[in-house]
Amino acid sequence: MTRQKVINAIIATVEELRPSIYVPNPQTRGKTSTGNMADNALWYSIEDDVVDVYIHPAIAPYCYYTNEPWISPKWKGKKNPNEGWWKRFCEEFARRLAEKLRGEIK
């Protein structure tokens, strides 16, 4: 498989997952969530043979907190419903990419 085909598969997988359940709170978009992380902050960069898929910190500086446990007394012991979403996103990304490339992602 050519380098360009791999890059195209990566980009297609990012775009496929962008509106999905793996980005926090798709049910609340338009209510309490704007979808900023999915619509604007989910980026990828390609340099030589390295592809980075990430949430751009200047666009969604709060992203880190959406993925972590809630520890503030404000939440009165409630669990963050989004906790661990980035890990789930990465796992699904790897699964789908491996399927497209007909291989295994390690």
Biotite code that builds the C-alpha atoms (Angstrom):
import biotite.structure as struc

atoms = struc.array([
    struc.Atom([0.000, 0.000, 0.000], chain_id="A", res_id=1, res_name="MET", atom_name="CA", element="C"),
    struc.Atom([1.373, 3.408, -0.890], chain_id="A", res_id=2, res_name="THR", atom_name="CA", element="C"),
    struc.Atom([2.103, 6.159, 1.619], chain_id="A", res_id=3, res_name="ARG", atom_name="CA", element="C"),
    struc.Atom([-0.626, 8.302, 0.077], chain_id="A", res_id=4, res_name="GLN", atom_name="CA", element="C"),
    struc.Atom([-3.215, 5.528, 0.453], chain_id="A", res_id=5, res_name="LYS", atom_name="CA", element="C"),
    struc.Atom([-2.322, 5.194, 4.139], chain_id="A", res_id=6, res_name="VAL", atom_name="CA", element="C"),
    struc.Atom([-2.601, 8.958, 4.635], chain_id="A", res_id=7, res_name="ILE", atom_name="CA", element="C"),
    struc.Atom([-5.943, 8.985, 2.813], chain_id="A", res_id=8, res_name="ASN", atom_name="CA", element="C"),
    struc.Atom([-7.204, 6.154, 5.039], chain_id="A", res_id=9, res_name="ALA", atom_name="CA", element="C"),
    struc.Atom([-6.139, 8.068, 8.159], chain_id="A", res_id=10, res_name="ILE", atom_name="CA", element="C"),
    struc.Atom([-7.878, 11.253, 7.024], chain_id="A", res_id=11, res_name="ILE", atom_name="CA", element="C"),
    struc.Atom([-11.014, 9.320, 6.042], chain_id="A", res_id=12, res_name="ALA", atom_name="CA", element="C"),
    struc.Atom([-11.094, 7.663, 9.464], chain_id="A", res_id=13, res_name="THR", atom_name="CA", element="C"),
    struc.Atom([-10.756, 10.988, 11.296], chain_id="A", res_id=14, res_name="VAL", atom_name="CA", element="C"),
    struc.Atom([-13.584, 12.478, 9.239], chain_id="A", res_id=15, res_name="GLU", atom_name="CA", element="C"),
    struc.Atom([-15.720, 9.372, 9.707], chain_id="A", res_id=16, res_name="GLU", atom_name="CA", element="C"),
    struc.Atom([-15.354, 9.592, 13.488], chain_id="A", res_id=17, res_name="LEU", atom_name="CA", element="C"),
    struc.Atom([-15.722, 13.376, 13.740], chain_id="A", res_id=18, res_name="ARG", atom_name="CA", element="C"),
    struc.Atom([-19.506, 13.428, 14.241], chain_id="A", res_id=19, res_name="PRO", atom_name="CA", element="C"),
    struc.Atom([-19.585, 10.144, 16.146], chain_id="A", res_id=20, res_name="SER", atom_name="CA", element="C"),
    struc.Atom([-20.333, 9.119, 19.672], chain_id="A", res_id=21, res_name="ILE", atom_name="CA", element="C"),
    struc.Atom([-16.629, 9.081, 20.480], chain_id="A", res_id=22, res_name="TYR", atom_name="CA", element="C"),
    struc.Atom([-16.457, 12.861, 20.760], chain_id="A", res_id=23, res_name="VAL", atom_name="CA", element="C"),
    struc.Atom([-18.065, 13.957, 24.050], chain_id="A", res_id=24, res_name="PRO", atom_name="CA", element="C"),
    struc.Atom([-21.758, 14.581, 24.380], chain_id="A", res_id=25, res_name="ASN", atom_name="CA", element="C"),
    struc.Atom([-23.129, 14.423, 20.831], chain_id="A", res_id=26, res_name="PRO", atom_name="CA", element="C"),
    struc.Atom([-26.611, 14.249, 22.404], chain_id="A", res_id=27, res_name="GLN", atom_name="CA", element="C"),
    struc.Atom([-26.189, 17.687, 23.958], chain_id="A", res_id=28, res_name="THR", atom_name="CA", element="C"),
    struc.Atom([-25.034, 19.588, 20.880], chain_id="A", res_id=29, res_name="ARG", atom_name="CA", element="C"),
    struc.Atom([-27.186, 22.620, 20.444], chain_id="A", res_id=30, res_name="GLY", atom_name="CA", element="C"),
    struc.Atom([-28.303, 22.393, 24.083], chain_id="A", res_id=31, res_name="LYS", atom_name="CA", element="C"),
    struc.Atom([-25.315, 22.595, 26.419], chain_id="A", res_id=32, res_name="THR", atom_name="CA", element="C"),
    struc.Atom([-22.571, 21.560, 24.005], chain_id="A", res_id=33, res_name="SER", atom_name="CA", element="C"),
    struc.Atom([-21.568, 23.432, 20.874], chain_id="A", res_id=34, res_name="THR", atom_name="CA", element="C"),
    struc.Atom([-19.716, 20.550, 19.208], chain_id="A", res_id=35, res_name="GLY", atom_name="CA", element="C"),
    struc.Atom([-16.583, 22.693, 19.105], chain_id="A", res_id=36, res_name="ASN", atom_name="CA", element="C"),
    struc.Atom([-14.221, 19.795, 19.794], chain_id="A", res_id=37, res_name="MET", atom_name="CA", element="C"),
    struc.Atom([-15.685, 17.651, 17.016], chain_id="A", res_id=38, res_name="ALA", atom_name="CA", element="C"),
    struc.Atom([-16.361, 20.387, 14.498], chain_id="A", res_id=39, res_name="ASP", atom_name="CA", element="C"),
    struc.Atom([-13.357, 22.657, 14.982], chain_id="A", res_id=40, res_name="ASN", atom_name="CA", element="C"),
    struc.Atom([-10.737, 21.272, 17.357], chain_id="A", res_id=41, res_name="ALA", atom_name="CA", element="C"),
    struc.Atom([-10.246, 17.728, 16.025], chain_id="A", res_id=42, res_name="LEU", atom_name="CA", element="C"),
    struc.Atom([-7.169, 18.112, 13.826], chain_id="A", res_id=43, res_name="TRP", atom_name="CA", element="C"),
    struc.Atom([-4.561, 15.987, 12.182], chain_id="A", res_id=44, res_name="TYR", atom_name="CA", element="C"),
    struc.Atom([-1.096, 16.869, 10.944], chain_id="A", res_id=45, res_name="SER", atom_name="CA", element="C"),
    struc.Atom([1.104, 14.958, 8.552], chain_id="A", res_id=46, res_name="ILE", atom_name="CA", element="C"),
    struc.Atom([4.849, 15.446, 8.511], chain_id="A", res_id=47, res_name="GLU", atom_name="CA", element="C"),
    struc.Atom([7.097, 12.941, 6.757], chain_id="A", res_id=48, res_name="ASP", atom_name="CA", element="C"),
    struc.Atom([5.933, 9.541, 8.020], chain_id="A", res_id=49, res_name="ASP", atom_name="CA", element="C"),
    struc.Atom([4.315, 10.845, 11.210], chain_id="A", res_id=50, res_name="VAL", atom_name="CA", element="C"),
    struc.Atom([0.604, 11.523, 11.469], chain_id="A", res_id=51, res_name="VAL", atom_name="CA", element="C"),
    struc.Atom([-0.760, 13.146, 14.619], chain_id="A", res_id=52, res_name="ASP", atom_name="CA", element="C"),
    struc.Atom([-4.480, 13.155, 15.400], chain_id="A", res_id=53, res_name="VAL", atom_name="CA", element="C"),
    struc.Atom([-5.309, 15.506, 18.249], chain_id="A", res_id=54, res_name="TYR", atom_name="CA", element="C"),
    struc.Atom([-7.613, 18.086, 19.774], chain_id="A", res_id=55, res_name="ILE", atom_name="CA", element="C"),
    struc.Atom([-6.079, 21.495, 19.077], chain_id="A", res_id=56, res_name="HIS", atom_name="CA", element="C"),
    struc.Atom([-5.414, 23.088, 22.488], chain_id="A", res_id=57, res_name="PRO", atom_name="CA", element="C"),
    struc.Atom([-5.895, 26.669, 21.261], chain_id="A", res_id=58, res_name="ALA", atom_name="CA", element="C"),
    struc.Atom([-9.378, 25.834, 19.957], chain_id="A", res_id=59, res_name="ILE", atom_name="CA", element="C"),
    struc.Atom([-10.533, 23.674, 22.874], chain_id="A", res_id=60, res_name="ALA", atom_name="CA", element="C"),
    struc.Atom([-8.268, 24.404, 25.855], chain_id="A", res_id=61, res_name="PRO", atom_name="CA", element="C"),
    struc.Atom([-10.845, 22.750, 28.118], chain_id="A", res_id=62, res_name="TYR", atom_name="CA", element="C"),
    struc.Atom([-10.522, 19.401, 26.324], chain_id="A", res_id=63, res_name="CYS", atom_name="CA", element="C"),
    struc.Atom([-8.286, 17.824, 28.958], chain_id="A", res_id=64, res_name="TYR", atom_name="CA", element="C"),
    struc.Atom([-10.970, 18.307, 31.594], chain_id="A", res_id=65, res_name="TYR", atom_name="CA", element="C"),
    struc.Atom([-13.667, 16.597, 29.517], chain_id="A", res_id=66, res_name="THR", atom_name="CA", element="C"),
    struc.Atom([-11.690, 13.356, 29.582], chain_id="A", res_id=67, res_name="ASN", atom_name="CA", element="C"),
    struc.Atom([-10.610, 13.233, 33.230], chain_id="A", res_id=68, res_name="GLU", atom_name="CA", element="C"),
    struc.Atom([-12.413, 12.288, 36.455], chain_id="A", res_id=69, res_name="PRO", atom_name="CA", element="C"),
    struc.Atom([-14.294, 15.079, 38.167], chain_id="A", res_id=70, res_name="TRP", atom_name="CA", element="C"),
    struc.Atom([-12.535, 15.991, 41.411], chain_id="A", res_id=71, res_name="ILE", atom_name="CA", element="C"),
    struc.Atom([-14.035, 19.392, 42.162], chain_id="A", res_id=72, res_name="SER", atom_name="CA", element="C"),
    struc.Atom([-16.451, 19.592, 45.100], chain_id="A", res_id=73, res_name="PRO", atom_name="CA", element="C"),
    struc.Atom([-18.786, 21.308, 42.612], chain_id="A", res_id=74, res_name="LYS", atom_name="CA", element="C"),
    struc.Atom([-19.710, 17.872, 41.172], chain_id="A", res_id=75, res_name="TRP", atom_name="CA", element="C"),
    struc.Atom([-20.561, 16.394, 44.610], chain_id="A", res_id=76, res_name="LYS", atom_name="CA", element="C"),
    struc.Atom([-18.920, 13.046, 43.835], chain_id="A", res_id=77, res_name="GLY", atom_name="CA", element="C"),
    struc.Atom([-20.653, 12.539, 40.478], chain_id="A", res_id=78, res_name="LYS", atom_name="CA", element="C"),
    struc.Atom([-18.737, 10.696, 37.764], chain_id="A", res_id=79, res_name="LYS", atom_name="CA", element="C"),
    struc.Atom([-17.799, 12.589, 34.621], chain_id="A", res_id=80, res_name="ASN", atom_name="CA", element="C"),
    struc.Atom([-19.978, 10.986, 31.913], chain_id="A", res_id=81, res_name="PRO", atom_name="CA", element="C"),
    struc.Atom([-17.266, 11.724, 29.336], chain_id="A", res_id=82, res_name="ASN", atom_name="CA", element="C"),
    struc.Atom([-14.399, 10.292, 31.353], chain_id="A", res_id=83, res_name="GLU", atom_name="CA", element="C"),
    struc.Atom([-12.075, 8.287, 29.137], chain_id="A", res_id=84, res_name="GLY", atom_name="CA", element="C"),
    struc.Atom([-13.664, 9.350, 25.851], chain_id="A", res_id=85, res_name="TRP", atom_name="CA", element="C"),
    struc.Atom([-10.289, 9.992, 24.174], chain_id="A", res_id=86, res_name="TRP", atom_name="CA", element="C"),
    struc.Atom([-9.161, 6.414, 24.885], chain_id="A", res_id=87, res_name="LYS", atom_name="CA", element="C"),
    struc.Atom([-12.404, 5.098, 23.386], chain_id="A", res_id=88, res_name="ARG", atom_name="CA", element="C"),
    struc.Atom([-11.947, 7.390, 20.371], chain_id="A", res_id=89, res_name="PHE", atom_name="CA", element="C"),
    struc.Atom([-8.376, 6.122, 19.852], chain_id="A", res_id=90, res_name="CYS", atom_name="CA", element="C"),
    struc.Atom([-9.406, 2.491, 20.170], chain_id="A", res_id=91, res_name="GLU", atom_name="CA", element="C"),
    struc.Atom([-12.180, 2.904, 17.622], chain_id="A", res_id=92, res_name="GLU", atom_name="CA", element="C"),
    struc.Atom([-9.898, 4.918, 15.348], chain_id="A", res_id=93, res_name="PHE", atom_name="CA", element="C"),
    struc.Atom([-7.289, 2.116, 15.406], chain_id="A", res_id=94, res_name="ALA", atom_name="CA", element="C"),
    struc.Atom([-9.930, -0.548, 14.794], chain_id="A", res_id=95, res_name="ARG", atom_name="CA", element="C"),
    struc.Atom([-11.407, 1.250, 11.797], chain_id="A", res_id=96, res_name="ARG", atom_name="CA", element="C"),
    struc.Atom([-8.025, 2.192, 10.353], chain_id="A", res_id=97, res_name="LEU", atom_name="CA", element="C"),
    struc.Atom([-6.775, -1.394, 10.651], chain_id="A", res_id=98, res_name="ALA", atom_name="CA", element="C"),
    struc.Atom([-9.888, -2.549, 8.818], chain_id="A", res_id=99, res_name="GLU", atom_name="CA", element="C"),
    struc.Atom([-9.290, -0.041, 6.007], chain_id="A", res_id=100, res_name="LYS", atom_name="CA", element="C"),
    struc.Atom([-5.615, -1.021, 5.762], chain_id="A", res_id=101, res_name="LEU", atom_name="CA", element="C"),
    struc.Atom([-6.418, -4.726, 6.104], chain_id="A", res_id=102, res_name="ARG", atom_name="CA", element="C"),
    struc.Atom([-3.893, -5.086, 8.873], chain_id="A", res_id=103, res_name="GLY", atom_name="CA", element="C"),
    struc.Atom([-3.278, -4.677, 12.564], chain_id="A", res_id=104, res_name="GLU", atom_name="CA", element="C"),
    struc.Atom([-2.524, -1.435, 14.431], chain_id="A", res_id=105, res_name="ILE", atom_name="CA", element="C"),
    struc.Atom([-0.245, -1.797, 17.459], chain_id="A", res_id=106, res_name="LYS", atom_name="CA", element="C"),
])
